[in-house]
C-alpha cells in the first residue's frame, strides 16, 4: 500500500525481509501485527500458520539449522511473545540464527500497563543478541538489516524486532537496506604453523567438533583434517551426524553424563583441539574434560567468536577464526605421525564402538526402542532427514543410526522438549522430496504435537516416531538415582498415539514387537502422507546403556 508520502511501514517491512533473503515465515496470527500479515499477501514470503507460537518458533529454528540461513517467525504481543520464548532460548543455546518479529501495543500506550504490554528488552535481554523496538518507520530497513547481521555473527543466535501496531500503519519513504556482509575471521598461515607444531609433539591428540563445522564444507574439512593427521574425533551433544561413526577415527559422542568407561580414556589425550564448539557443560561433562578453568592437557580452541574462547576454560592457543578454514588449513599440511598415534586412535575407536555395538534386548514390559531405530535405519533412504526431541529415547537414535557424516539431523543441544514434531514439519516443507523422520518421547510429543494440524494444512509428510514408555523417562532415570524405588510426578497417562495421529489425517501405526517394527517401517516409507508410529517402549530399558533395575540397585548399594 502506497501514498504520496511513501509506503506503509508494514509493506516496507515485507520488502526489507525479502531483500534479506527470507522466503518463509512461521507464525500464529495476532491483532498487533494485522497490517504486516496483510502486507505478506503481496510478498514472495510464504506464511506458514501454526497452532502455537512455540511450534512456530521451533519450526523457524529448525529451518535455520537446515539451511544455514536465519529462520523467521512472528508472534503477537504479550502471550504470543511468551509462548515463542522457548525458541529464543533454544536459538541462544544452540547458536542458531533466528529473527523474531513481535507485535507491541500502540506507541501512545507504552508504559501505561496496556493490554498485553511487555517490555521485551527486559524480557529477552538475557537471551537475545539483539532487541530493538521500532517506533519510527524510517528506521525499519536499517533495524531489519542489523538484526539479520546480529543473528548470524559471530556466534549465531536470536534477534528480536518489536513492532508497535500503530507504527506499522504509518507511511515512510525510507529505502530498503540491502543485506549487510557477515564478517568472517580468516586463519593466518602462522596460526596453522603453531597448531602443527603442537600437533607434532602430541602422541594422543583428540578433536572435539561442534555445530560450527556442521555445513557440508565443514564436515568434509573435519574428515580430511582428522585423516591427514590420524586424530580421533569426538562429537559434541546432538552433533552425532558431523563425522562418520564407522570411521576408525570415531571417538564417540559427548552427550549427557557419560559412563566413566567412555570419558576416562579420552582424558588420556595429550592435546585437545576444540573446533566449532563453545565447550559448554554437556560435552565437557560438567567442565571436567577439558577441565575448567585450566585443563590438564594443552588446548587449542577455535571458534568464530573471540568472546567464547577462554570464557570458562583456558586455551593455550585460542583462535578467533572460522573453524572450517582452520580445519582446511590443517588438512593441507603434511606431517609424519608419531609412532604411538595409530595405537591411540585404535584404542579410542574400540572404546567408542563398544558403546555403539550394544544390541537391543528382549524386554518383558515393552519394546527396546533400539529395535525401532534399527528397523528404520535398515530401510530409510540415505538422504533421509532426522529430527530429535529431547529425552532418553534419543540415545538410541544417537547409538543405533549408521551416521556416516552426510545425514542431516536436527536436535536441541539446549535440551528443550517439543522440537521433534515442529522440526520434522519444517524439514518436510523445506525438502518435500525427502523422507523426514521425527523422533519423540511420549512427554515431548504432546507439548507441540498439535502442529500435525499445520503439517496437514501445508502438505508436509513427516514420519513421527513416538517412544511411549509411560513416563517422563529422563526425569525417571534421575529419580531412580536420587530416590531409588520412589516414583513421584513422572508417570504419564497417554492416549493411543496411532489413533491420535489418524485424527490429524496421518497414517497411524502401533508397534509392540521387533517384528511389528519392521512391518511398520515398510508401511510408513510406502505411505504418501504424514505417519505416526506409536512404539510401546520398555520403561525397564530406560536408556540404551542403563536399566531401571540396574540404576536402582546401584543407588541402593551406594546408600547402604
N, C-alpha and C positions, 0 to 999 in steps of 0.2 A: 504494500500500500504506500503510495507516494502523494505528497502535496507540494505546492510551490516551495515550501520551506524545507523540503528534503524528504527523507524516508522515515517511516515508522520504525522506532527502535527495535521492535520485535522482528521486523523484516530484515533490518540490518544485522541483527544477531544471527539469523539464519544464514545470511550471506557470509558473515565472518566465519561461522563454523564450517561452511562449505570450503572456504578459502584455506582453512587449516587441514582439510583432507578428511573430515568426518563424513561418513556415508550412512551411519546408523545410530539411532538414539534409543535407549531403553528408558521407559518412564511409567509412572502412574499419573494420569492427568489430575490437575488441580486448578481451582479458580484463580489462584495467584499468578498463573502464567498462561491464561487462556489466549491472550493475543499472540504469544510465541507459538503455541500449538496451531493457531490459525495460520501463522506465517510459514510453518513447516509444510503446510498443504501445497505451497508453491515452490518448495525447495527440492533438491535432489536427495535429501537426507531421509532415509526410511525411519518411520516412527514405529517402534515395537512396544505395544501397550501391554504392560504386565499386570499381575494381580496383587502385587505387594511391592512397596518400594525397596525392601530388602532384596527381593528377587531381581528387580530391575538393576540395582547397583551391582549385584553379583554377576549378572549377565554381562554388564559392561566391563567389569574387571576381567572376566573370562575372555571376552572378546579382545581385550588388550593383550592378555597373555598369548593368545593365538596369533595375533597379527604383529605384535611388537610396536603397534601404534597406540596412542591414547584411546581408552574407551570413553564413551559419552553416555551420561544418564541424567535424568531430571526428576525432581520431586517438588511437591508443593510445600508451602511454609509449615512450620511447626511440626505436627505429627509426621508428615511426609519426610521431613528432614531427619527427624529422629529415627525413623524406620530405615532410612538409607545409610545411617551411620555405620552399620556393620560392614558395608562395602568400603567405606572410607578407611576404617581401621584395617581391614584386610589389605587394601592397597598400600597403606603405610608399612605394615608388617612384611608384606611380600615384595615390596618395591615395584609396584605396578602403576604405570601411568594412567591416571583416571581424571577426567574432568567432570565435575558435578555441578549442575545448574539447579539452584534452589530459589523458589519463589519467596517473596518477602511482602510484608504489609506495605501499604502506600507510604510514601516518604513523609507525608504530613502526620501519619500515625506513629511513626517511630519514636520510641522512648516513652510511650504512654501505656505500655502494657496492653496493646491492642490484641484482638482475637488472633491467636496462634502466632504472636510475635516472639521471635527468638533472636538473641544476639549471636550470630553464627561465628563471629570472631572468637568469642569466649567458648562457644560450644566445640568448635573444631580446631581451635588454635594449637592444641597439643598433638593433633593427629595429622592435619593437613599441612602441606608445604606452602600453600598459597590460599588466602581467604580474602576476597575483595568484594565489597558491596558497591554496585554501580548506581550512583544517583544522578549522574549526568550522562545522557545517552551518547554524547560525543566521545566519551571515554570507552565505550563498549569495544571498538575494534582493538585498541591497544590492550585492554584488560584480557580479552579473549586470547590474543597472541601471546601475552606474557603468561597466562595461565597454562597454555599448552607447553610453552618452553619450560616453565617450572615443573610441570608434571613429568617431563621427560629427562631432566638432568639436575644434578649429576647422578644422584640416586633417584630413580623414578618414584613417583608417589602421587597422592591425590591433590588436586587443585580445585577450589570451590569458587564459583561465581554466584553472587547473590543479586537477585533481580527484583527490586520493588515493583509491584504490579502497575503503578501509575507511570513509572519511568518507561516501561515497555510500550506505552501508548503515545509517548512524546515523539516529536519529529526532529530529525537531525540530518545535516549534510555531510557528516564525517565520513571519510573514505575508509574502505576496508584496508586493514593492515595485513600484509601477507605473513605467511609462516616465518617465524624467526629461526635462524640457524641454531641447531643444538650443539653446544660446544663438546668437543671430544678431545681428551688428553692423549697425546701420542706417546710413544715409547722411544727413548733415545738409545742409540747403539751402546752407549756406555752403561746404561741400565742392564741391558742384556749381558754385557760383558761381566758385570758384577754378579748377576744371578748365576751365570755359567761358572764363575769362579767358586761360588758357594756350593753349587751342584757338584763340581768336580771333587770337592772334599767330602761329599756325603756318600756313604755306602748304603744308607737306608732312608732315601728321600720318600716323601709322600705328597701327592697333590690332593688338596681339598677343593672341590669345584662346586660353585653355586650358580644361581639363576643368571648371573651376569654373563655366563657363557652359553646361554640357552638357545641362541639363534643357530640356524643351520651352519653358518660360518663358524660360530663359536664351538659347536660340537666337533666339527672337523678339525679345528685347531687344537682342541683338547686331546683328541685322539692322536694326532700327529706328534704333538709335543711329548705325550706320555710314551709313545712307541719309540721316538727318536732317542730317548734317554733312559728307557726301561724303568719308568716311575709308576708305581701303583697309584690308582685314582680312587679316592673315597668321595662319595656324593652327599651333598647336604640334604636335609629333610625336604621331602616332596620333589626332589630333583633326581630321582632314580633313573630317569629316562635320558640323562645327558651323555651317558657313556655305555658302551656295550658291556652288559653284565656277564657275557660269555667270554670276554677278553681275559687272557692270562694276567692282565694288569688290573683287573677289577678288584678293589679293596673293600667294598661294602658300602652300605647306606647308613648315614649318620642320623638315624631317627631318634625317637624319644627313648630315654632310659635304657640304653643297650645293655645286655648282659656283659659282665666283666670279660667273658671269653671272647667277645667281639672287640671291645675297645682296648683291652690291655696290650694285645700285640701291636696295635697301631701306635701306642705310646712309646714303643721302642724306636720310632723314627728318629733319625739324627738331623733331619731338615724337613720342615713343613712349608709347602708352597700353597698358600690360600689364594684362589683366583675367583673373582666374581661373587664373593660371599662377604657378608658383614661379620662373620664369625659370631653369630648370636648364641644364646644359651643352649638351644636344642642341638645343633651339630657339634658343639664343643662339649656336650654332656655337662651342662652347668658350668661352663668355662673351666673345665678340668683338663681338656685337651683340644687345642693348646691351652695351657694353664694361664689364668689371669692372676695378677697383672703381668707377670714375667714368665714366659713359657720355659719349659725345661730344655727345649731344643731351638736352634735358630729358626726364625720365622720370616718368610718373605710373604708380604701381604699386598696383593694387587687389587685395587678397586678404583672405579672411576671417581669416587667421592673421597677427597682428601680428609674430610671430617670423620670418616669411618675408621681410617687407619690409626691404630694406636688408641682408639677411644676407650677400649677395655683391655686389650691385650697388646703389649709392647711388641713391635716388629723390628727385627734387626735391619731389615730392608723394607721400608714402606714406600710403595709406588702408587701415586695417584695417576692412573693411566687406564686406558681401555684394556681390560683383561684379555680380550680376544687378540689384540695386537701383540700383547706380551707373549701369549702362547705361540702365536705365529713366529715371533722372533726366536723363541726357544727352539721351535721345530726346525728352523732353518740352520741352526748351528750343529756342527758335528763335534762329537766328543767321545773319547774312549771310556767305556763304562768300567767303574771299579769292579774288582773281582767278585766281591760279595753281593753286588746289587741283584743279580739274577736269582740268587737263593732267597734274598729278602723278598723280592716280588712273588716268588713261587709260594713262600710260606704265608704271606698275607693273603694271596689269592685262595689258597687252600682253606684258610680260615673263613673267608667270605663265602666260598662255595658250600662249606659245611652248613652254614646257616641257611642257605638257599635250598639245599638238597633235602631238607626235611620233608618227607612225603606226608600228605594229609592222611588221617586215620579214620577208621570207622568209629562213630560215636553213638551211644545209646539214646542220647537226648536230642539229636538233630544232626544236620549236615555239617561236616567240617567244611568251612567256606572255601578252603583250598581246592576242593573238588570242583566248585563252581568256576573258579578262576581258571583252573587247568582246562576245563571243558571249553570255555570261551577262547582261551589262548590257542587251543588246538585248531580252531576253525575260523577265527576272526581274520578279516583281511589285514595284510601287513600295514596298510595305510590307515587303519582304524585310529580314532582319537579317543583317549581315555580321560574321563574326569572322575575326581575322587572327592567325596565329602570327608569330613574329619571323623575319626573313630578308629577303634581297634581293627575293624574289618579291613581297613586299607592296608594293614600289614600283609595280608595275603596277596593283595594286588602288587605290593612292592616286591614280595619274595617269590611269587609264582609266575608273574608275567615275564616272558622272554624279552626283556628290554635289550635292544640292540644298538641303541644310540640314535635311532631315527624316529621312533614312535613319538607322537605328540601326546603329552599328558598334562593335565591341569589339576593342581591340588592347592590347598591353602596352608602355607608354612605357618601362618599365624594361628592356625587351629580353629578357625571359625566353622561351626556346623552350619549346614544349609547350602554350601556351594555346589554340591553334586548335581542336582537337577537343573538349576539355572545355567550352570556351566555347560552341561550337556546340550541344553536347548540353544545356547549361544553358539556352540561349536557346530551344531547341525545347521543352523541358519547361515553361518559363515562358510561352511563346506558341505553343501547339500548332497553332493555325490559320494560322501564318505560315511562309513559306519561310525557312529558315536556311541560309546559305552559309558554310561554314568553309574558309578558305584556309590551306594549309600547304605547307611545303617538305618535301623528302624526308628532311632531317635531323630537323626538329622533329616530324614526324608519328609517328615510331617512338618518341619519348620518352613520349607519352601516348596513342597511337592505340589501345591496348588498351581504352580507355574506350568504344570502339564496342560492347563487350560490355554496358556499362552502358546505352547507347542502346537496344540490343535488349531488355534486361530491362525498361526503363522505358517503352518505346514512343516514344522520341524519333526524329525523322525528319530529321536534318540531311543536307545535301548537302556532302560533304567533297571539296574540290578540291585535288589534290596536284600541285605543280610538281616534277617529278623531272628534275634535270639531272645526277645522279650525283655531286654534290659538296656539301660544306658551303659554299654559294655566297658568303655574306658573307665568310667567312674566306678563301676562294679569291681574292676581289676584293682584299682587303688584302694577301694573299700576293703577288699579281702586282705590286702597287705597291712592296712592300718587297724582294721577291726575284724579279724577273721571270723567268718560264720555269722556276722551281724549284717543283715541286709536292710538298709533304710533309704528310701527315696529313689531307688534305682530301677525298680520293677516297672514294666510297661504293659499296658493292655492295648494290643494292636488290632487294627482291622484286618480283614482279608485283603492284602495288598493287591492281589491279582484282580479281585472284583473292583477294588478302588481304581485301579488302572483302567479297567474296562469302562468305568463311569466317565472317564475323560476321553473315551474313544480309542484307547490303546488296546493292543492285544495283551491280555493278562494270562500269565503262566505261573504255575506253582511247582516248586522243586523241593523234594524231601530226601532224595537219594542221589548218589552219583549217576545212576542210570538215567534218572529223570533230568539231571543237569544236562547230559549230552543231548537228550531229546529236545529240551527247551532251547538250547543253543541253535540247533538246526531250525526250529520253528521261528525263532527270533531273527536270525540272519536272513531267512527267506521272506520275512514279512515286509511289505512296503508300507510302513507306517510306524508310529511310536509303539514301544513294547514296554511292559513292566513285568519283570521276573521276580517273583516272591520266593526267595530261598529261605526255608525254615531252618535256621542255623543252630548249632550246638552252643549252649552257654558254657558248658564244661570246657570246650576249646575256646577260651576267652580271647586268645591271640595266637598267632602262628607258633609262638615259642613258649607258651605257658598255658596251664590248665587251672581251673578254679581249685581243684583238689590239691594240686601241687603248691599253689600260692598259699592256700590256707594252711597246709601242713608246715610249710617253711615259716610262715608268720607265727604259728603256734609254737614251734620249736624255739624260735628266737625269743618269744615272750617267757619261756619257762626258765 
